[in-house]
């Protein structure tokens, strides 16, 4: 049990004194970058999905009587 309490104490000390936390401005900038990247990737996947759906639909129509 002593090892667990020592681990918790050392973890708390490291989080409070050794970790460099980002500023509010850094967090906002990172959030905007992630939102833009997510939107871009969603649009790209949507375009790929539409293109593959259309091309497969045309391909299947070739073999229907």
C-alpha positions as CSV (number, residue, x, y, z in Angstrom):
1,X,0.0,0.0,0.0
2,X,3.0,2.3,0.6
3,X,4.0,2.0,-3.0
4,X,0.6,3.1,-4.2
5,X,0.5,6.2,-2.0
6,X,4.1,7.1,-3.0
7,X,3.1,6.8,-6.7
8,X,0.1,9.1,-6.2
9,X,2.2,11.7,-4.3
10,X,4.9,11.6,-7.0
11,X,2.4,11.8,-9.8
12,X,0.7,14.8,-8.2
13,X,4.0,16.6,-7.7
14,X,5.0,16.0,-11.3
15,X,1.6,17.2,-12.6
16,X,1.8,20.4,-10.5
17,X,5.5,21.3,-10.8
18,X,7.0,19.7,-13.9
19,X,4.3,19.7,-16.5
20,X,4.0,22.7,-18.8
21,X,0.3,23.4,-19.4
22,X,-0.8,25.2,-22.6
23,X,-2.1,28.7,-22.4
24,X,-5.8,29.5,-23.2
25,X,-4.7,31.0,-26.5
26,X,-2.8,27.8,-27.5
27,X,-5.8,25.7,-26.7
28,X,-8.1,27.9,-28.8
29,X,-5.7,27.8,-31.7
30,X,-5.3,24.0,-31.5
31,X,-9.1,23.6,-31.3
32,X,-9.6,25.7,-34.4
33,X,-6.9,23.6,-36.3
34,X,-8.6,20.4,-35.2
35,X,-12.0,21.6,-36.3
36,X,-10.8,22.7,-39.7
37,X,-8.9,19.4,-40.2
38,X,-12.0,17.4,-39.2
39,X,-14.2,19.3,-41.6
40,X,-11.7,18.8,-44.4
41,X,-11.5,15.1,-43.7
42,X,-15.3,14.7,-43.5
43,X,-15.7,16.5,-46.8
44,X,-13.0,14.4,-48.4
45,X,-14.6,11.1,-47.2
46,X,-18.0,12.4,-48.4
47,X,-16.7,13.1,-51.9
48,X,-15.0,9.7,-52.0
49,X,-18.2,8.0,-50.8
50,X,-20.3,9.8,-53.4
51,X,-17.9,9.0,-56.2
52,X,-17.7,5.3,-55.3
53,X,-21.4,5.0,-54.9
54,X,-22.0,6.6,-58.3
55,X,-19.4,4.5,-60.1
56,X,-20.6,1.3,-58.5
57,X,-24.2,2.2,-59.4
58,X,-23.2,2.7,-63.0
59,X,-21.2,-0.6,-63.0
60,X,-24.2,-2.6,-61.6
61,X,-26.5,-1.1,-64.3
62,X,-24.2,-2.6,-67.0
63,X,-25.1,-6.1,-65.9
64,X,-28.9,-5.6,-65.3
65,X,-31.3,-6.8,-68.0
